[in-house]
Amino acid sequence: MSEFANIDENELRARTRALVDELHPEKTDSQTFRALQYEHGLALVHFPEGFGGLGLSPKMNYVVRDEILKHSKVYYDHPPASIIGIGMGMPVVNTYATDEQKRRWLPKIFSGEEIWCQMFSEPSAGSDVAGLTSRAVRDGDEWVVNGQKVWTTVAHLSKWGMLVTRTNPDVPKHDGLSYFVIDMESPGVEVRPLYQITGEAEFNEVFFNDLRVPHENMLGKEGQGWRVAITTLMNERVAIGGAGSKKKGGGGISKLIDLWKERDASEGSAAQNAMLRDRVTQAWIEQELLRRTVERAAAAAKAGNPGPEGSVAKLFQAESAKRMWELAIDVLGTKGLSFEEGYELRQVAGMAEGSEAYAKYQFLRSRANSIEGGTSEIMKNILGERVLGLPGEPRVDKDVPWKDVPRS
Ligand SMILES: Cc1cc2nc3c(=O)[nH]c(=O)nc-3n(C[C@H](O)[C@H](O)[C@H](O)COP(=O)(O)OP(=O)(O)OC[C@H]3O[C@@H](n4cnc5c(N)ncnc54)[C@H](O)[C@@H]3O)c2cc1C
């Protein structure tokens, strides 16, 4: 028997049409439409019935989008500031929360009414996030949290935050972590912006000063936070790797091709122009490879959370995006050296917004691609060890109680 519910594509299209008939996207706003889309089970169709889905295969999600676009010029995609909530918060809540918590959190994440952030990284724990030092100590029905997080994307906009923190320092690092959902508006949470090389503050430092969190907000059991964190991270890598254009030749590569067509060819020699053309062709091939890899992975996706193979697209997306935007600067020639417009320090209302100086902005922003969501070196470790089965790198602190591990 199939692991999925018995609804075929025609039936799914009919249900999507019923949604559009009830409330046409052109006659309403994103939040209202997406709230109703959730109620109809058409938010993420692979989620269970009653929780925004219909228990279908993840590859059926495209049908909803396709059918809405057939009947409406407007399509309300995931709001940019909700990428973390939808890409990571929803699967984690769906996997570990109680039904009551799911009913409370899931609809508002999907509609965009409530923004979520992910608080894993700390000043001395990024790649080695399991070595983190923030602490939660139990006090009756509550936990009291102290410590600091860093690089927390959209924390300044968030209502809820996914927090991994240490609840037991006497056991090895992976065994002493617990996972909480915290109310970012609680007393004891302080958010300070951090400005990136682009001038935008997408992310923040977050400080916890005697923050009190109800025990019921723990996802998974006490000491099992690493498992929940891994679920979050696997979903994050798939979300980042798959975030590019769904259309052949669309997204960033179309901008590069435009720049190539508009460039002043007289600036370079014939040999330089020929070399640039080869690199532009190579970039187009890479972006198409990425698009097809993501498409193939979506078609093969099974129910449940993704595994370590999601790091393939994440690694390739990061490295090919950096190459593509470096090339864009080369195509611009001497004009690529200035940053004359659109550069200002500002706290953005979502994820990176960009500026009019698009290629120059993307050149700077793409430096983050091989850091955010885990660095390219860490992706290679994961693929080598967990997908290809190569020997693991030495991990000397793995079996030592966290409190006994020397640290500066
Ligand atoms: C734009 C952006 C947004 C982010 N958003 C969030 C967020 O919302 N929430 C959050 O929790 N974090 C976020 N991060 C943080 C991100 O996850 C970390 O920066 C990342 O995991 C790397 O950690 P680190 O900065 O501490 O670097 P380190 O871990 O100190 O790494 C430094 C260098 O050493 C290399 N290295 C480390 N360990 C190994 C190893 N074992 N083998 C080989 N090389 C290694 C790394 O690849 C890197 O080049 C964000 C980062 C960026 C850039």
The ligand as an SDF file (V2000), in Angstrom:
LIG
                    3D

 53 58  0  0  0  0  0  0  0  0999 V2000
   23.9110   35.1630    6.1610 C   0  0  0  0  0  0  0  0  0  0  0  0
   23.9910   34.2200    7.3400 C   0  0  0  0  0  0  0  0  0  0  0  0
   22.8430   33.8940    8.0220 C   0  0  0  0  0  0  0  0  0  0  0  0
   22.9090   33.0280    9.1250 C   0  0  0  0  0  0  0  0  0  0  0  0
   21.7500   32.7600    9.8090 N   0  0  0  0  0  0  0  0  0  0  0  0
   21.7960   31.9840   10.9130 C   0  0  0  0  0  0  0  0  0  0  0  0
   20.6060   31.7490   11.6810 C   0  0  0  0  0  0  0  0  0  0  0  0
   19.5170   32.2380   11.3580 O   0  0  0  0  0  0  0  0  0  0  0  0
   20.7000   31.0060   12.8020 N   0  0  0  0  0  0  0  0  0  0  0  0
   21.8880   30.4460   13.2010 C   0  0  0  0  0  0  0  0  0  0  0  0
   21.8890   29.7380   14.2090 O   0  0  0  0  0  0  0  0  0  0  0  0
   23.0370   30.6460   12.5110 N   0  0  0  0  0  0  0  0  0  0  0  0
   23.0140   31.4090   11.3800 C   0  0  0  0  0  0  0  0  0  0  0  0
   24.1770   31.6390   10.6640 N   0  0  0  0  0  0  0  0  0  0  0  0
   25.4470   31.1190   11.1830 C   0  0  0  0  0  0  0  0  0  0  0  0
   26.0400   29.9760   10.3730 C   0  0  0  0  0  0  0  0  0  0  0  0
   25.3040   28.7910   10.5520 O   0  0  0  0  0  0  0  0  0  0  0  0
   27.5050   29.8160   10.8610 C   0  0  0  0  0  0  0  0  0  0  0  0
   28.1770   31.0210   10.5180 O   0  0  0  0  0  0  0  0  0  0  0  0
   28.1850   28.6440   10.2230 C   0  0  0  0  0  0  0  0  0  0  0  0
   27.6400   27.4310   10.6840 O   0  0  0  0  0  0  0  0  0  0  0  0
   29.7120   28.6560   10.4790 C   0  0  0  0  0  0  0  0  0  0  0  0
   29.9950   28.8300   11.8310 O   0  0  0  0  0  0  0  0  0  0  0  0
   31.0540   29.9340   12.3160 P   0  0  0  0  0  0  0  0  0  0  0  0
   30.6730   31.2340   11.6740 O   0  0  0  0  0  0  0  0  0  0  0  0
   31.1290   29.8820   13.7920 O   0  0  0  0  0  0  0  0  0  0  0  0
   32.4410   29.4850   11.6790 O   0  0  0  0  0  0  0  0  0  0  0  0
   33.4310   28.3690   12.2400 P   0  0  0  0  0  0  0  0  0  0  0  0
   32.6640   27.1720   12.6350 O   0  0  0  0  0  0  0  0  0  0  0  0
   34.3040   28.9960   13.2730 O   0  0  0  0  0  0  0  0  0  0  0  0
   34.2670   28.0230   10.9410 O   0  0  0  0  0  0  0  0  0  0  0  0
   35.4020   28.8240   10.5110 C   0  0  0  0  0  0  0  0  0  0  0  0
   36.0060   28.1320    9.2990 C   0  0  0  0  0  0  0  0  0  0  0  0
   36.5200   26.8370    9.6730 O   0  0  0  0  0  0  0  0  0  0  0  0
   35.9810   25.8130    8.8510 C   0  0  0  0  0  0  0  0  0  0  0  0
   35.7290   24.5950    9.6400 N   0  0  0  0  0  0  0  0  0  0  0  0
   35.1720   24.5200   10.8700 C   0  0  0  0  0  0  0  0  0  0  0  0
   35.1030   23.2370   11.2670 N   0  0  0  0  0  0  0  0  0  0  0  0
   35.6070   22.4830   10.2610 C   0  0  0  0  0  0  0  0  0  0  0  0
   35.8040   21.0780   10.0820 C   0  0  0  0  0  0  0  0  0  0  0  0
   35.4360   20.1960   11.0080 N   0  0  0  0  0  0  0  0  0  0  0  0
   36.3550   20.6620    8.9180 N   0  0  0  0  0  0  0  0  0  0  0  0
   36.7340   21.5420    7.9430 C   0  0  0  0  0  0  0  0  0  0  0  0
   36.5830   22.8940    8.0880 N   0  0  0  0  0  0  0  0  0  0  0  0
   36.0160   23.3570    9.2160 C   0  0  0  0  0  0  0  0  0  0  0  0
   34.6550   26.3870    8.3460 C   0  0  0  0  0  0  0  0  0  0  0  0
   34.2610   25.7660    7.1320 O   0  0  0  0  0  0  0  0  0  0  0  0
   34.9880   27.8610    8.1740 C   0  0  0  0  0  0  0  0  0  0  0  0
   35.6370   28.0750    6.9370 O   0  0  0  0  0  0  0  0  0  0  0  0
   24.1480   32.4880    9.5480 C   0  0  0  0  0  0  0  0  0  0  0  0
   25.3090   32.8180    8.8350 C   0  0  0  0  0  0  0  0  0  0  0  0
   25.2480   33.6680    7.7520 C   0  0  0  0  0  0  0  0  0  0  0  0
   26.5220   34.0040    7.0170 C   0  0  0  0  0  0  0  0  0  0  0  0
  1  2  1  0
  2  3  1  0
  2 52  2  0
  3  4  2  0
  4  5  1  0
  4 50  1  0
  5  6  2  0
  6  7  1  0
  6 13  1  0
  7  8  2  0
  7  9  1  0
  9 10  1  0
 10 11  2  0
 10 12  1  0
 12 13  2  0
 13 14  1  0
 14 15  1  0
 14 50  1  0
 15 16  1  0
 16 17  1  0
 16 18  1  0
 18 19  1  0
 18 20  1  0
 20 21  1  0
 20 22  1  0
 22 23  1  0
 23 24  1  0
 24 25  2  0
 24 26  1  0
 24 27  1  0
 27 28  1  0
 28 29  2  0
 28 30  1  0
 28 31  1  0
 31 32  1  0
 32 33  1  0
 33 34  1  0
 33 48  1  0
 34 35  1  0
 35 36  1  0
 35 46  1  0
 36 37  1  0
 36 45  1  0
 37 38  2  0
 38 39  1  0
 39 40  1  0
 39 45  2  0
 40 41  1  0
 40 42  2  0
 42 43  1  0
 43 44  2  0
 44 45  1  0
 46 47  1  0
 46 48  1  0
 48 49  1  0
 50 51  2  0
 51 52  1  0
 52 53  1  0
M  END
$$$$
